[in-house]
Amino acid sequence: MRFGYLAAKFPLVLTLAASSPAWAQTEGAGSVPSGGSGAAVREQPGSPDTAKKPVLVPPKLVHFEDALYPAEAQAAGLQADVVLKLTIDKDGNVTAASPVEPVGHGFDEAAQKAALSFKFEAGTRDGKPVPMQILYKYSFTLKEVVPENAPPPPPPDTGELSGVVRISGTDAPLAGVDIEVHAPDGSTRHLTTDAGGRFVLAPASPGHYQVHVVSEGFRPLDLKEDVSPGEATDVVYRVVPLPTGLEIIVEGERPAREVTRRTIERREIERIPGTGGDALRSIQALPGVARSPGLFGLLIVRGSAPQDTNYFIDGAITPIIFHFGAFSSVVPTELLDRIDFYPGNFSSKFGRVQGGIIDVGLRSPDTRCTDDFAKASDRKGCYHGMLELDLINARALAQGPIGSSKDWSFAIAGRRSWIDAWLKPVLKSTGVGVSTAPVYYDYQAIVERKHDKSRTSFRFYGSDDRLDLLLTDPAAEDPAFGGNLTFGTAFYRAQALYQNELSPNVTMDAMLSYGKDAIDFSLGTFLFTLNTHPLAGRNEFGFRLANGVKFHAGLDFLVAPFEVVVRFPPAPRPGEPDPGPFAAQPARETRQKGTVFRPGWYGEFELQPSSRLRVIPGVRFDFARDSGHADMSPRINARYDLIPGATAEEQADGVRRRRTTLKGGAGLYYQPPQFQETNPVFGTPNLLSNRSVHYALGVEQELLQQVEVSLEGFYKDLTRQVVGAPPDSSALYTNDGLGSVVGLEVLLKYKPDKQFFGWVAYTLSRSVRKDRPDAAEHLFDFDQTHNLTVLGSYRLGGGWEFGARFRLVSGPLTTPVVSPPNLPALYAADAGSYAPLQGKQFSQRLPLFHQLDIRLDKRWQFRSWRLSAYLDVQNAYNNRAVEGLTYNYNFSQQQYQTGVPIIPSLGMRGEF
Amino acid sequence: MIPLHIGRAVSRFASAKNPARASRLGSLGTRASELALLLAALHGLTACGPGFEPASAVRTLRVLGVEKSNPYPKPGESVELALLWDDPKKRDNITLAWSPPCLNPGSDLYFGCFQSFAAPSDDPTAFVPVKASEDSRHSIQVPDDIVSTHMAPAPGQPAYGLVYEFFALCAGSIGFEIPKQQGALPLVCKDENGNTLGPDDFVVGYTSLYTFGDGAANANPIVTGIEVQGTPFLGLKADPMSPACVGPECVPAGPLPLGDVDCADAANASRCFPACAGDGASSCPAISVRATIDTSSAEKDTISATYYGRDYWEQVWVDYYSDAGKFDSGVRLVNDAQRGWNTDFTAKFRAPKEPGPVTLWAVVHDNRGGMSWVRTQIGIQAK
């Protein structure tokens, strides 16, 4: 077999359809990084732009031009794919064509030359022709020479099956498509489309044929054809590109209402090593988020305590966001539409918290059909499912339309861990009595209606974690940590969302949720149970008052009847020395019933005096009936495009101006005291809210089309912080605490393209506290001076992808015990153990943390479904990172306590 | 948000500032869920560092407990305290000093008493050392107004008073020095050459006495002996309140006075075990050791029943100690507050490689300050 002559007809392949918003550039992007591959062009629910959501129609190819096969390449028998970025003007002319990644051997020039002669029907936005950029893949392939001694013509009792495969929407022919043909006699033939997208099966026995069309990046087709004797059956198949623009957006702050915006696409989330493809765990790779030690999923945002960051699901507060062990979050990534992550200076929309906000949005069910030919009465191809198994858990998802309705859709999902399967024998081997080994599950159900400009969504979701053990070997350090150990945490929410454009100038965004939170914790003689039924609501109206002037007004509330039982010795208070073992301290018990009522009102202007400046002043009022105090929080954020980015028209004209944006903000934030701090038994009633003032100032700079850097400095001034009162005080807590956090965040990001994504995130910060105005300043528990994350992932081809993440972080802080010649500890005779004598709080920095995580993915595309497998290895070189100090029984000796060893995780996932 | 904050209330409690607990919890526990999971998953896996002697190995000067004649005394009552201690080096210069009682310190915290250590010269009776081998007991008088002078109880909580009693055990002489380190004690222990001695030769500790306004009582656990490899050694119950019981050689009347066990004597066969080349390693044959504890030791927690309407029982555990060889796990649960009696509180003892006598202790605690102890001796013979 030899290759005799070139196939000068080469196909034009739209690798990522222009209909995918991630690949379409629109005009008037302003300071919002909406252009370029991987940038988000996505309207935010509730944002003022929702009312003007554009309808984008990609350009359609109307004239195709052949290219010459480069002679040098032909002689060498070379083939190649050239991916071109085409700029198409409002008239459908190709004004620029450049290879995304040159392949050489003359292919690039040949493809460019031909593409410049293409003619398109121009893409439109809201029906109006606009310039656009799209990607094309030009494939150069060699045709097999038909030998001279070819078989004789088929006898007249056979037929022929032939056809062409085109891309739906543009009708561009598609080369290299695998065609699997099942003949009537049971045999199977495998064909591949040529440069013109054609395939031929000849001779073909008469009868019924089953044809499967499979091509990576497109939805597969499954068809039936008939072949008659002496006839040629010629067909045209159109394949639909897979949705690649779908993304989850993790935002620093929304562009319209806050200071900055950062995005992590779905592809990034699923491929970041060390996160197991969990969207919420990927947040920990962003600047401003400190490393969470070991297996903990704590979110330590800009030097604030974990409890200073609140979690919401579409505006409804949730008690937990991670299952225990932080193996996974309580909402599967597949059901997430967005993650709004606000590390600081967030909008007046949110209150009652002084650290950060994570607001997770559940997605609308996926009802897209797998091909063009799905009948309305059939719709089989419009249902989708997913099943994933790994060493930690299993999860499943099903979604699609409800009946024949075009408006109604559903999604249902669930997950269960099977840690219990392998942890139970481990625990038993250590002498632990196991009634219920650690297990967790979560579930979600969504029914949604989208009609015209409104969206109504009903959800029911929840989570459950529990274990039940008998620790027959109490801890030698404190025998209170022994005996019966039960733990259960569960919540569910029934939630309704309604979003609508009431008029061209008025939008409405409403949410109401009702559910249950339950915590059941018991250890020996200690006990904590909580049952509450929170009713939460949020309603916001947006008004366009004038050109460049918008106003948002809203309210939110929480009404939570609760019953809580707490049985503990008095908890150690912030700033106090070690209180000694709990083992022989009498427990206090309190049982309370009541109703929490916390309403909040806010108003916010969105002023845009010019296309380059946006200013958002706002104010918020909060009241907490449990503390009896009200707080008012004025805030302001602004962005200014020092150098505006090039518009699409300008880019089409060859303008290469890189955007430079200045941004800043300041605001007041309050956080009510925690429950135990104002409880009459365990705390001091009538404490004031913690207060924090956030300042931020930064700059964003586009460096290259795919590369952007952002720098942001921040400062937080903490006052009225709740701290433990001095031992001789009649109160247990006071508002005398002070503190500050100062830092700089840097994000250098290569935005995702066909092959690669990655970023470098670095945070420099210092977080300090003072327990009283006259007390010495000390570092905060979770202070991390340096935090560097470098990650990237590269598609190797053939369905393989490899990624790595490296982290270098300042070591954790610890409070040292008194060193020789002084005694390090006192013997607490009633417990039979020791109480350490501690030095200055958090004054000892443990060694630097560093860790490499790697991930390898492989995907197989079958006729009607996809199978993927991954190997995610945390701590690939098994660095025994120091997480703390461990001591001998009397604290006279110490050694490092190391964190998790190498953890490989293998998972498989099938989806259709 | 109440649920969130309540959940984090647990977390703050769980995020023990105590490095001991913190080390057990990975220094990281800040959420109840993490506490629970770690207690479960790390139990027995990271409880003690691989390079440390376990607490059950008595190799230096140690205090193993303080037994009180009445753990919950009434106002005005006199309470006898007896220190259980041991010095493997058998030195005769061990001194013991008891502090004046510290009454109702701020926030009930033991370190609220430290200021009283700073001026010993004001009270000539404070920390007066005695020879520990001659008298390891101490008597204190609970003031009549111990309850009324305590800060008023929080709503729904019982009224009580609290006395802390500190002690210092030193293989030399006890003195006072203003410490240079933050958090250090002003007490020092020096040898005859004036050298400051460390924790191997100096132990300072405390015990507490709670007095409840409603007269709540608590009795010490009842321990009657030790079974070693299934053989009961009865009559070893120590009675530290007996005038005859003094110092580490405190041995109440019984059939098996401490002394070197003669394994050549066939009568001692049940008390003799072969040495192990592994020197206490877990690969050595396990010798079961079990304290004989009366089930009535687990009393009903009357405070819980009276004030909280909850039928809880005492949490009871036993600490095993040995002066040679090692226990796999030196702390075993005897009674759980909710699940009740745990029938399996046997500990596994691994023999040392050196032949000779080995002393075993079983110190039984309840979580209300009650304590009783017993000890015996076994012989280790060459293989």
Interface residues (C-beta under 8 A of the other chain):
Chain A: P293 G294 F296 L298 P306 Q307 N310 I317 P319 I320 H323 F324 G325 R352 L423 V426 L427 T430 G431 V432 P438 D465 L467 L469 L470 L471 T472 D473 P474 A475 A476 E477 D478 P479 A480 F481 G482 G483 N484 L485 F487 T489 F491 D517 I519 F521 S522 L523 G524 T525 F528 L530 T532 P534 L558 A560 F562 V564 V566 R567 F568 P570 A571 P572 E576 P577 D578 P579 G580 P581 A583 A584 Q585 P586 A587 R588 E589 T590 R591 V596 R598 D626 P672 Q674 F675 Q676 E677 N679 P680 V681 F682 A725 P726 P727 D728 S729 S730 L732 P812 T814 T815 V817 V818 S819 P820 P821 N822 L823 P824 A825 L826 Y827 A828 A829 D830 A831 G832 S833 Y834 A835 P836 L837 Q838 G839 K840 E883 G884 L885 T886 Y887 N888 Y889 N890 F891 S892 Q893 Q895 Q897 G899
Chain B: M1 I2 P3 L4 H5 I6 G7 R8 A9 V10 S11 R12 F13 A16 K17 N18 P19 A20 R21 A22 S23 R24 G26 S27 L28 T30 R31 A32 S33 E34 A36 L37 L39 A40 A41 H43 G44 L45 T46 A47 C48 G49 G51 F52 E53 P54 A55 S56 V63 L64 G65 V66 P105 G106 S107 D108 L109 Y110 F111 G112 M151 A154 P155 G156 Q157 Y160 P179 Q181 Q182 G183 A184 L185 L187 V188 T196 L197 G198 P199 D200 F202 V203 V204 G205 Y206 T207 S208 Y210 D301 I303 S304 Y307 Y308 R310 Y312 Q315 W317 D319 S329 G330 V331 R332 L333 D336 A337 Q338 R339 N342 D344 F345 V363 H365 N367 R368 G369 M371
